[in-house]
Amino acid sequence: MAAVEQEIPQPRGRARLGLPKGEITSATWRALWGYIRPHRTVIIVSGLLGLVGSLAGLVQPLAAKWLVDDLGTGASLTGSLLLLSGMVVAGAVIGAISNYVLERTAESVILSARRRLVGRLLRLRVPAVESAEPGDLMSRVTSDTTLLRQVSTQAVVSGITSAITLVATVIMMSFMDVVLLGVTVGVLGLVGVVVSLVMPHIARATKESQAAVGKIGAALERMLGAFRTVKASGAEDREEERIEGAAKVAWTAGIRAAKWQSLVGVTAGLAVQISFLAVLGIGGARVASGSMSIASLIAFLLYLFYLIPSIAGIVRAVSQLQVGAAAISRISEVDAMEVEEFASAGARTATDEPGRVAFEQVRFRYRPDLPDVHRSVTFDIPAGGMTAFVGPSGAGKTTVFSLIERFYEPSAGRVLLDGRPVADWPVRDLRAAIGYVEQDAPVLSGTLRDNLTFGAPGVGEDAIAEVLRRTRLDGLIERLPDGLETVVGHRGSKLSGGERQRVAVARALLRKPRLLLLDEATSQLDAVNEAALRDTVADAAKTTTVLVVAHRLSTVTMADRIVVMDAGEVRAVGTHAELVAKDPLYAELAATQFLASV
Ligand SMILES: Nc1ncnc2c1ncn2[C@@H]1O[C@H](COP(=O)(O)OP(=O)(O)OP(=O)(O)O)[C@@H](O)[C@H]1O
């Protein structure tokens, strides 16, 4: 049959997970709007509350002016004092409520960002994850999302309310004295120039700092993932240096961001002080010349002080936006990574019949820059029974399983389950039909029960007991004081290698697979474990199709058929006896590689 040429999906991860660029683009605004949109009503209401609080404060200088005017005329101060106090209290209460609502909303923004990211990470395609660092991906969920807190609510609201308050204050000032207003605006204009020059530096430093935090995560994951190897290799000091190196980069970038932020803060503060002095000097002269009243000067000065929080609010908002933009772009990079289509809920097909598997001239390589692992693989495996895949290390045996599970797509040819190309199966339905035991038999942290029911949640106690018996794990469970509730440690470190394998097999069997893929461990098992596993597999082969990447003679001799792979091709198919007689490579493998485990 003719090979079907297909594009190899490119792993887009690494290319996209580099150091992000510095600018705030329209994509940043779009992403920011995406985070804010579900909470827009709450944000607008609390923003309005904040605005009311700020504007209530604006009346204070006016009340102060009336108070001073009243002092001059000898009228009663009670009314003005009451108004002033009322304004202060109302402004403070409204401000506090608005602040609480905003903080609460910000936490909700972080939660929904984390939810979305986690959902996305779990659905990424295998090549996309392989081209990224797990620790860096983790830091995007934990650390970068935290940076959304301010930008998503505080920055937006305080930026807008501060800008409105600033405009209102300036209008009020213009009623007091236009000349003094001109002086003030002139000085403050300088702040705007400095701030706009400095902001991109803050964005860049923050991005570097976050990227370094990602590197710390990656380095930690590497170290903790191979903790015993690190210790056994005496590599503690070197690993420490590595992690410290990333921490120092984060520190340097953080310091740089802090430097620029301080510069902005100082500039804003200085500008206000200078305008104050200028207004005091020029205003004093104008009062002396009779061009304005002392009450207007006092009110103007109060408005000037009122400008401080507005300016600080705008400066803070812009700088938070820079910080948030760094986080948004790192999070958006995960959004850009390739995910699997999950159209179906993972339903089992109606049948429980053993599956049929076929490869038709399959060609595959892991990355475009790597050589073909499968050059032209063709085989046909009928339903039921046990088929062993053998061949030298690196022949592409495990890759056969990865292609059946659709972790990768072949560049040419077809992989079929039940005569239907796996590419046409909804991914979840396809995987629901398969039980897969990887070579290193991963066991997850948690209890034995968690691990057993991982692929079949809700499975009954009887089914668990039955599978435990079949995998000879019943004895182990009885010996353990906590039985099925025993915590197995990180990656099952509290279990022996053989036990881990049997737990992985039991987990796969509990899914009642129509196709069981078993990548046999290359490590030697003791006689009891090996016999237990062999019996389990032989037993499973009665009701399901079992494919085993075999490393043991005991496995191949009981196989119904053996597929011999070499250099990305199938070179022979037959039984043990047939292949020993007709295939020199198999005869050699049988005589050398497998003999050790007889
Ligand atoms: N994720 C991957 N990315 C890039 N190359 C890979 C990847 N997985 C495997 N390879 C390469 O593909 C080739 C075939 O690997 P595969 O695991 O299928 O071999 P195998 O026949 O199962 O070997 P073994 O008997 O040692 O387990 C090897 O050269 C391996 O280095």
The ligand as an SDF file (V2000), in Angstrom:
LIG
                    3D

 31 33  0  0  0  0  0  0  0  0999 V2000
   11.7800   11.3130   22.6340 N   0  0  0  0  0  0  0  0  0  0  0  0
   12.8170   11.0820   21.8190 C   0  0  0  0  0  0  0  0  0  0  0  0
   13.4080   12.1160   21.1780 N   0  0  0  0  0  0  0  0  0  0  0  0
   14.4330   11.8850   20.3340 C   0  0  0  0  0  0  0  0  0  0  0  0
   14.9410   10.6640   20.0840 N   0  0  0  0  0  0  0  0  0  0  0  0
   14.3950    9.6080   20.6940 C   0  0  0  0  0  0  0  0  0  0  0  0
   13.3120    9.7620   21.5980 C   0  0  0  0  0  0  0  0  0  0  0  0
   12.9610    8.5390   22.0610 N   0  0  0  0  0  0  0  0  0  0  0  0
   13.7980    7.6610   21.4670 C   0  0  0  0  0  0  0  0  0  0  0  0
   14.6530    8.2890   20.6450 N   0  0  0  0  0  0  0  0  0  0  0  0
   15.6740    7.6590   19.8040 C   0  0  0  0  0  0  0  0  0  0  0  0
   15.0030    6.8170   18.8940 O   0  0  0  0  0  0  0  0  0  0  0  0
   15.7000    5.5850   18.7190 C   0  0  0  0  0  0  0  0  0  0  0  0
   14.7670    4.3970   18.9720 C   0  0  0  0  0  0  0  0  0  0  0  0
   14.3290    4.4550   20.3130 O   0  0  0  0  0  0  0  0  0  0  0  0
   13.4050    3.3240   20.9420 P   0  0  0  0  0  0  0  0  0  0  0  0
   13.1940    3.6860   22.3620 O   0  0  0  0  0  0  0  0  0  0  0  0
   12.2240    3.1050   20.1030 O   0  0  0  0  0  0  0  0  0  0  0  0
   14.3730    2.0680   20.8470 O   0  0  0  0  0  0  0  0  0  0  0  0
   14.1780    0.6180   21.4210 P   0  0  0  0  0  0  0  0  0  0  0  0
   14.3150   -0.3060   20.2740 O   0  0  0  0  0  0  0  0  0  0  0  0
   12.9530    0.5250   22.2270 O   0  0  0  0  0  0  0  0  0  0  0  0
   15.4780    0.5190   22.3650 O   0  0  0  0  0  0  0  0  0  0  0  0
   15.6880   -0.2290   23.7770 P   0  0  0  0  0  0  0  0  0  0  0  0
   15.6350   -1.6860   23.5040 O   0  0  0  0  0  0  0  0  0  0  0  0
   17.0490    0.2260   24.1880 O   0  0  0  0  0  0  0  0  0  0  0  0
   14.6100    0.2520   24.6900 O   0  0  0  0  0  0  0  0  0  0  0  0
   16.8820    5.6130   19.6700 C   0  0  0  0  0  0  0  0  0  0  0  0
   18.0230    5.9040   18.9150 O   0  0  0  0  0  0  0  0  0  0  0  0
   16.5770    6.7520   20.6110 C   0  0  0  0  0  0  0  0  0  0  0  0
   17.7530    7.4290   20.9690 O   0  0  0  0  0  0  0  0  0  0  0  0
  1  2  1  0
  2  3  1  0
  2  7  2  0
  3  4  2  0
  4  5  1  0
  5  6  2  0
  6  7  1  0
  6 10  1  0
  7  8  1  0
  8  9  2  0
  9 10  1  0
 10 11  1  0
 11 12  1  0
 11 30  1  0
 12 13  1  0
 13 14  1  0
 13 28  1  0
 14 15  1  0
 15 16  1  0
 16 17  2  0
 16 18  1  0
 16 19  1  0
 19 20  1  0
 20 21  2  0
 20 22  1  0
 20 23  1  0
 23 24  1  0
 24 25  2  0
 24 26  1  0
 24 27  1  0
 28 29  1  0
 28 30  1  0
 30 31  1  0
M  END
$$$$
